[in-house]
Every structure is written in C-alpha cells, then in structure tokens.
Amino acid sequence: MELSIWASMGRSAPGGELIETMVTQNAHLRIVSERQLQHSPDRDAEARLGDITAPTLVIHGNCDHPEISVIAEQLVTGIPGARSQLITDADHYLPLRTPEPLTKLLLAHLP
C-alpha cells in the first residue's frame, strides 16, 4: 500500500527496486516515529512558516500523492518569498526518479 501511494509510478520506473526495498526496510521506523510525533506538544509548524527567512524552493512531482501539492502550496503561501517548482514524470522519490532535473533546480537555487 505504501508503494502505491508514494511510488505511484511503480517498480518499473527509475529507482523502483531501490524504492521498494527502502520503503519495506523503513516501514517500522516510520511507524515508531509517527507514534512519537503524536505526543509532541508543539506540532503547529504551519503557524510558524512566516518565521522562515532562508530562501526556499519547494519542489514536488506531478505524480506524487495529491496531498503533497496541497502541502507545497501551503509552504509557498506561508514562507515569505518561497517559490514552487513542479517536476513532471516524478512521484514522491524525486532524487531516484528524476535526478537530473532535480539537481539542476537545486544548483540554480543555491547561492
């Protein structure tokens, strides 16, 4: 189920086998982390987005889970001066699916 949500491009897309292994190995750690976050008293990060002063580039893939687009828009709206960039033919695993476009965007963004 995890793979169908976050790796919607499937196993045959670039990095597919590595993503499958990674998701399987990290499933337990993620569940433990989520339980710990539920007990965190200060979870309202969205209210503090306006405090971010670093130049911010929000990058996401057009094949990612639809909620990621919503989150990306919240980040761009909430962080002063933030920019958004959509990478085509990419799901949640941008470095493995589209390393060249991602690297190009990051290098152009960095000072």
N, C-alpha and C positions, 0 to 999 in steps of 0.2 A: 504494500500500500504506500509506503514511504516513497518508493521509486516512482510510482505512478503520479504522485503529487509533485515531487520536486525535480524529478528527472523525466519530465513528460516527453522528451524527445526519444527516450528509450535506450536500450542497451546497444543498439547498432550505431547510434550517433557517436561522434568523437568522445573518447573518455568513458564510454558506457560501462565497460567491465570494471574499471577502476572505481567509478562512482558506486556501482553495485556493492563492491567489496567494502568501500568506505562507509556506506550507509549501514550495512549489516554490522560492521565492527563498532560503529559509533552509536548504535541504537540504544544500548544500555546506558551509556554515558549521558546521552541526551535526556533520557527519562529521569535519571538521577538529578541532573541539572535543573530540569523543569520543576521538579518537586521542591528543590531548594529555593528557586525563584518565587514560588508561591508564598513563601514565608518571609520574603524580603519586605521590610516596612516602607521602602522608598521606591515605588515602581512607576512613578509618574514621569517618565523620561520625556514624554511629549510636551509637557508643560515647561520643560527646560530647554527645548530646541532653540529658542531665541537667544540663549546664552552662548551658543557656539559661535566662535569668531574665526575658526580656521576655514580657509577656502574649501568648499565642499562640492564634490561631484558625486551625484547619486546615479549609479549605473545598474540597470536591470535588463533582463532578456525578455523578448516579446513572447516567448513560450513558457515563461515562468508562471507559477500559480497566480491567478488574478489578484489575490490579496496583496501580492508584492507590489503591483502597480499602485494600489491604494496607499500602501506604506511609503513608496517612493514619492508620491505626490505630497503626502503629509510632511515628509522630510524637506522637500524642496520649498514647500509653503512655509514651514516653520523655521528653517535655518536661514538667517539673513544672507542673501547673495548666493544661495545654493543653486546649482544647475543640475539638470537631469539629462541623461543620455540613455536611449533605448538601443540595445544591440539586437539585431534581427538574427533569427535562427539560433537562439540561445534560450536555455531554461535556467534553472537556479545555479547551475555549475559553470558560470562564465569562464573561469580560467581553464577548464578542461574542454568546454565546447567551442569556445571562440577565443583562443589565447592571443591571436594577432590583433584583432580589433580592440580587445580589452587592453592589451599592452600599449597600443597606440593612443588610446584615450587617456590612460593613466600617465604616460610620459608627457603628453601635451598638457595635462592638468598640473603636473608637478613643476615647481619653480626651477 
